[in-house]
Amino acid sequence: MDYLMTLAADPAVWVALGALVTMEVVLGIDNLIFISILTNKLPEAQRSRARKIGIAGALVLRLALLGTVAFIVQLTAPVVTLFDKAFSWRDFILIAGGLFLVWKATTEIHHKVDADHGPDVYGGGRAAAVTMGGVIAQVLLLDLVFSIDSIITAVGMTEHIPVMMIAVIVAVLVMLLAADPLANFIEANPTIVMLALGFLLMIGGTLIGEGFGAHVPKGYIYAAMAFSALIEALNMLSRRAARAKKAGATKIQPPSGESA
């Protein structure tokens, strides 16, 4: 208790906490987009539950990994050298997670653009139950990749485990509150789905690059995502204005047989 009181009285700890919370929330955007796209493929009655399970899994994973932070830090140590490049377990995890994201995003894009993608397996019954289990398994798999990456980053910002835990809990609560509104927004706007899949492709490529030692500043990635989202928002406003104009023109047309 004295240790916690000492932390609470230290202004530097509060600054570190604020920075960590911001970082965890920003890093959680990637995870949230992935969760939204996957769970929107489920029957509507199961979507919210699947999101909550996936996000709760992220919380449990990150808190559990924080308990083994000494082991997590060791994942950055080189374990093998291939083609004059030293690889750590973290590198292999990032490469595997990136390949999974690229594969999943590519599959979903193909599903969207190919009109003949086979029968719908999300219609109900046993197929729906199996699909829900598969969706949650995929969400937890990617949770593991993002969790390890965020914890390694957090260790570089503070050495206090309670501060890391509070940041993780706050970030997951934000994800929990934003999950349903974001998923519903993506579902209601088909072009947003394709944009989000493009984001996942970019994130997957970035993870692969980082696994091979090509560091890409996160600020560049999120700036590109924000700019793309801004352009899409302008497109949505443009389409809405065009629909309103068309609807207004239809209303003022004279009845059939009457002169204007």
N, C-alpha and C positions, 0 to 999 in steps of 0.2 A: 504493500500500500504506500509506503514511504517513497518507493521508486516511482510509482504513478504520480504521486503528488509533486515530486521533483520535476517530472516531465511536464506536468500541467503548468508549472510556474516558469518554465523556460520559454521565452518568446521565439527562440530559434526552432523549437519543436513545433510550435504552431505554424510557423512559416513552412517547415518541411511537410507538415500535415496538409496544409492547403495545396502545396505543390503536388503531393502524392495523390490527393483526392482528384485534382484536375487531370493528372496523368491517367489515373485509373478510369475516370469517366470517358476521356477521349479514346483510350485504348479499347474501352468497352463498346464503342460504336461499331467496330468491325464485327465483334461477336454478336451484337444485337441485330445487325443487318442479316447475318447468316441465319440466326435463329428465326427471324421474321420470314425470310424466304422459305425456309424448310417447313416451318409450322403452318404456313398458309396453304400447303399442299394437303393438309389433313382435313377431315370433315370439320365444319365450323364448330361443332360442339366440343371438339377435342383440342382446338388450337390454343386457347388460353391456358388450359391445364398443362399442355406440352411446353409452352413458354415458361411457365412458372417452374416446372420440373427442371428444365434446362438451365435457367438462371440460378435456381437453388443449387444445382449441381456445380455451377461455376463458383458459388460462394463456398461450398464445402471443399471443393478442390483447392481453392486458393488458401483457405485457412489451414487445411491439412498440409499443404506445401510450405506454408510459413513456419509450421512446426518442424520442418526438416530443412530450414533455410541454409544451414551449414552444408548439407548435402547438395542442395540446389546450386549453391555458388560453385561447388566443385565441378558442375557440369560444363563450366566454361574452360576447364583444363583440357589441353590437346590429348587425344587418345590414339589417333592414327594419322599418318601422313600419306596423302595420295597426290601424285603429280606435283610434288614439292609444296603442297598446301596442307597445313595441319588442321585437322577437324576435331572438334569437341563433340560431346553428346548433345550439347545445345544446338550446334550446327546441324547435326543429323535430325534432331527434332523439328527445327525450323524448316529444313528442306522437305521432310516428310509432310509437315503441316501445309507448307506452300503447295506441294504437288497435289495434296488432297483438295485444297481450295480451288486450284486451277481446274482439276478434274471435275469437281462438283459444279463450279460455275459454268464450265463449258457444257456439261451435260444439261444443266438447266436452260442455258441459252438455246441449245439444240431442241430441247423440248418446247420452247416458246416459238421458235421460228419454223419448226417442221410441223405442218398441219396433220401429217399422218404419223403420229408418234406412238401408235398402239392403243390398246384399251385402257380405260381409266381404272386404276386399281385402288382408287381412294373412295369408292362408292359406298363402302360399309362392310359390315360383317367381319370375317376373320382377316381379310386383306387389310382393312382399315386398322385393326388392332396390331397386326404385324408391322404395318407402316409406322404407326405411332412409336413402337419400340425402336424401329430403325432410325427414325428421326431423332429421338432422344439420344440414342447411341452416337449418332454423328455429331450432335451438339456437344455432348460430353467429350468426345474425342478432340474437337477443336478447342473446347474450353481448356483442355490440358495444355495444348500448345500455347495459347494466349496467356494462360496462367503462369507458366514457367517463364515466358518472356517478360511479363509485367513484374514478376517478383524479382528477377535478376536486375531489372531496371530500378526497382524500388530499393534494393539493397545498396545501390550506388548513391541513393539520395539520403538515406538515413540508416542508422544502425539499430534503431529502436523497434522491436517487434510489435509492441502495442500500437505504435503509430501506424505501422503497415496494416495491422488488422483493422483499425478504425477506418483507414482509407479504403480498404477492400470492401468493408461492410457498407460504407456510404455509397461507393460506386455501384455495388450490386443493387442497393435499394433504388438508386436512380434508374438503373436498367430495368428493374421490376416495374417501376411506375411508367416508364416510357415504352415498354414492350408492346402492349396491346395497341396504344395509339399509333405507334410507328408501323406495326404490322397491318393494321386496318388501313392506314394511309397508303402503304405500298400496294395492298390488295385492290384499293379503289382506283389506283392510277397505274395502268399497265406499263406506261413508259418509264415509270419510276422503278419497276421491277427490273427492266433491262439495264437501267443506270446502276442500280444496286448490284446486279450481277457483274457489271463492268468494274465496279469498285472491288468486288471480291477477286476478280481476275488480277487487278492491280496489286491488291494486298498479297495474294498468293505469290505473284511474281517477286514482290519485295521480300517476302519471307525466304524464298529460294535464293535470291541474291544475297541476303544477309547470311544465310547458311554457308554460302561460298565466299564470304568475306567482303562482299560489296555493300558497305554501309550506306543506306539511303536515309537522310534525316527525316524523321516523322513529320516535321513541319511542312516539308514539300508535299508529302503524300496527302495530308489533310487539307492543305491549301488547294491542291488540285481537286480533291473531293468537294470542297466548299464551292469552288468556282463552277464545277460541273453542276452541282445542286442549284446554284444561283441561275445558271442558264436554263436548266429544266424548269425552275419556278417561273421564269419569264415566259417560257414556252407555254406553260399551263395557263398563265394569265392571258396570253395571246389567244389561245384556243377558247378560253372562257368568254373573252370579249367578242370573238368571232361568232360563237354560238348565240350570245345575247343579241348581237346585231342581226343575225339571221332570224331569230325568234321575233324581234321587233319588226322586221320587214314583213314577216308572214302575217303578223297581227293587223297591219295597216293596209294589206291588200284588199281591194273591194270584192264583194261577193260576186260569184260567177254570173255573167249576164249583165252586170251594171258597168257603166262607163266610169273611168277613174275621175 
